[in-house]
Amino acid sequence: MPVSAAHIRAVIDGYLHDRPDQASCLAPVLSLLGRGVDLTDRRQWAGHLTASAIVVNPQGRILLVQHVKYDRFLQPGGHLEVSDTTLAGAAVRELGEETGVRDVQPLTTGPLHISVHPIPPWPQSGELAHVHFDVRFAYASTCDIGALQLDEVRSARWMAPADLTDPSLREALALMPEPTS
């Protein structure tokens, strides 16, 4: 069974319980959910969900992929598939597909961060401008980078947090608990 609206709502409610300061930022996703919009449909141009993995290694470096489409380094993640039953499961699936990293341990019980950000139109694939509600989960891993999904990822590397240019990702990292041995 695909990710349900009830699951999505429970994940967002749990996140907002811990981060009530994010309620206004998440108002658009809550409004769409309240109207019964299917946020798992990647062709829902008002906005849809994506799931990402923020992965830290024992050296404190963060795994990022150079995205083919956007030509910049991002955390591994992407659109939900019909086979996904949870948002965290979608994040781990995307991580494995894009980087070959499959052995991870969760650092939090829910999302570390939920980013709401615009996506420009992509006429080559018929995509209109839309909004991503990226639900980001934190993981620790001791794995090396494996086979890359080259149609989506140019490269992958472990980067120092100080090298990150994405302010939203830096905000999430500031909240991330230290991995335990």
C-alpha positions as CSV (number, residue, x, y, z in Angstrom):
1,M,0.0,0.0,0.0
2,P,1.5,3.4,-1.0
3,V,2.2,6.1,1.6
4,S,-1.1,7.1,3.0
5,A,-2.5,10.6,3.8
6,A,-2.8,9.4,7.4
7,H,0.9,8.5,7.6
8,I,1.9,11.8,6.0
9,R,-0.3,13.7,8.5
10,A,1.1,11.7,11.5
11,V,4.7,12.4,10.4
12,I,4.1,16.1,9.9
13,D,2.1,16.4,13.2
14,G,5.0,14.7,15.0
15,Y,7.5,17.1,13.4
16,L,5.4,20.1,14.4
17,H,5.1,18.8,17.9
18,D,8.8,19.1,18.2
19,R,9.2,22.1,16.0
20,P,6.1,24.4,16.4
21,D,8.1,27.2,15.0
22,Q,7.7,25.6,11.6
23,A,3.9,25.7,11.5
24,S,3.7,28.7,9.2
25,C,6.3,27.2,6.8
26,L,4.3,24.0,6.5
27,A,0.9,25.7,6.1
28,P,0.9,25.0,2.4
29,V,1.3,21.3,2.8
30,L,-1.2,21.2,5.6
31,S,-3.7,23.1,3.5
32,L,-3.3,20.7,0.6
33,L,-3.6,17.7,2.9
34,G,-6.7,19.1,4.4
35,R,-8.3,19.4,1.0
36,G,-7.5,15.8,0.2
37,V,-4.8,16.5,-2.4
38,D,-2.7,13.4,-3.2
39,L,0.8,14.7,-2.2
40,T,2.4,11.5,-3.3
41,D,1.6,12.3,-7.0
42,R,4.7,13.8,-8.5
43,R,2.5,15.5,-11.2
44,Q,0.6,17.4,-8.5
45,W,1.8,20.9,-9.5
46,A,0.4,22.6,-6.4
47,G,3.1,20.7,-4.6
48,H,4.1,17.2,-3.7
49,L,6.3,15.2,-1.3
50,T,9.8,14.1,-1.7
51,A,11.9,12.2,0.9
52,S,15.6,12.7,1.5
53,A,18.3,11.1,3.7
54,I,20.8,13.3,5.5
55,V,23.6,10.8,6.2
56,V,26.6,11.4,8.5
57,N,29.7,9.1,8.6
58,P,31.9,8.5,11.7
59,Q,34.1,11.4,10.6
60,G,31.1,13.8,10.8
61,R,31.0,14.3,7.1
62,I,27.7,14.5,5.2
63,L,26.9,12.4,2.1
64,L,25.8,14.6,-0.9
65,V,25.1,13.8,-4.5
66,Q,25.7,16.0,-7.5
67,H,22.3,16.1,-9.0
68,V,22.3,15.8,-12.9
69,K,19.2,17.9,-13.4
70,Y,20.2,20.8,-11.1
71,D,24.0,20.4,-11.3
72,R,24.5,21.1,-7.6
73,F,25.2,19.0,-4.5
74,L,22.1,17.9,-2.6
75,Q,21.3,15.3,0.0
76,P,20.2,12.0,-1.6
77,G,16.4,11.7,-2.1
78,G,13.6,12.1,-4.5
79,H,10.0,11.4,-5.4
80,L,7.8,8.8,-3.7
81,E,7.1,5.5,-5.5
82,V,3.9,3.4,-5.4
83,S,5.9,0.8,-3.6
84,D,6.9,3.1,-0.7
85,T,4.8,2.6,2.4
86,T,6.5,5.2,4.7
87,L,8.3,8.5,4.1
88,A,11.4,7.2,6.0
89,G,11.4,4.1,3.8
90,A,11.2,6.3,0.7
91,A,14.3,8.2,1.9
92,V,16.3,5.0,2.5
93,R,15.2,3.6,-0.9
94,E,16.3,6.8,-2.7
95,L,19.6,6.8,-0.8
96,G,20.3,3.2,-1.9
97,E,19.3,3.8,-5.5
98,E,21.3,7.0,-5.9
99,T,24.5,6.1,-3.9
100,G,24.5,2.3,-3.2
101,V,24.5,3.1,0.5
102,R,22.0,0.8,2.1
103,D,23.1,0.1,5.6
104,V,22.1,3.1,7.8
105,Q,20.9,3.7,11.3
106,P,18.3,6.3,12.1
107,L,19.4,9.2,14.3
108,T,15.9,10.5,15.0
109,T,12.5,8.9,15.2
110,G,10.9,11.4,12.8
111,P,12.0,13.9,10.2
112,L,15.0,16.0,11.1
113,H,13.7,18.8,8.8
114,I,11.0,19.5,6.3
115,S,11.9,21.9,3.5
116,V,9.4,23.7,1.4
117,H,11.0,25.0,-1.7
118,P,10.1,25.9,-5.3
119,I,11.1,23.8,-8.3
120,P,11.5,25.6,-11.6
121,P,9.7,24.3,-14.7
122,W,11.5,21.6,-16.6
123,P,10.0,21.7,-20.2
124,Q,12.1,18.7,-21.4
125,S,10.1,16.4,-19.2
126,G,6.8,18.4,-19.2
127,E,7.2,19.5,-15.6
128,L,5.5,22.7,-14.6
129,A,6.9,24.9,-11.8
130,H,5.8,23.4,-8.5
131,V,6.8,23.1,-4.8
132,H,8.6,20.2,-3.1
133,F,7.8,19.4,0.5
134,D,11.0,17.5,1.2
135,V,10.8,15.4,4.3
136,R,14.4,14.9,5.5
137,F,15.4,12.0,7.8
138,A,18.8,11.7,9.6
139,Y,20.9,8.6,9.4
140,A,24.4,7.4,10.4
141,S,26.4,5.1,8.2
142,T,29.8,3.5,8.1
143,C,29.4,2.4,4.4
144,D,31.4,3.6,1.5
145,I,29.7,5.1,-1.5
146,G,28.6,2.3,-3.9
147,A,27.3,2.3,-7.5
148,L,25.7,5.6,-8.5
149,Q,22.4,6.0,-10.3
150,L,24.1,7.9,-13.2
151,D,20.9,9.0,-14.9
152,E,20.2,11.1,-11.8
153,V,23.5,11.5,-10.0
154,R,26.9,12.7,-11.5
155,S,28.9,12.1,-8.4
156,A,28.7,11.6,-4.7
157,R,31.0,12.6,-1.9
158,W,31.3,13.0,1.8
159,M,31.5,16.7,2.6
160,A,32.4,18.6,5.7
161,P,29.4,20.6,7.1
162,A,31.4,23.8,6.7
163,D,31.5,23.2,2.9
164,L,27.8,23.2,2.5
165,T,26.1,26.1,0.7
166,D,22.5,25.1,1.2
167,P,21.2,27.2,4.2
168,S,18.2,24.8,4.7
169,L,20.5,21.8,5.0
170,R,22.9,23.7,7.4
171,E,19.8,24.4,9.6
172,A,18.9,20.7,9.6
173,L,22.5,19.7,10.5
174,A,22.5,22.1,13.4
175,L,19.6,20.1,14.8
176,M,21.0,16.6,14.1
177,P,22.0,14.5,17.1
178,E,25.5,13.1,17.3
179,P,25.7,9.4,16.2
180,T,26.3,7.0,19.0
181,S,28.9,4.3,18.8
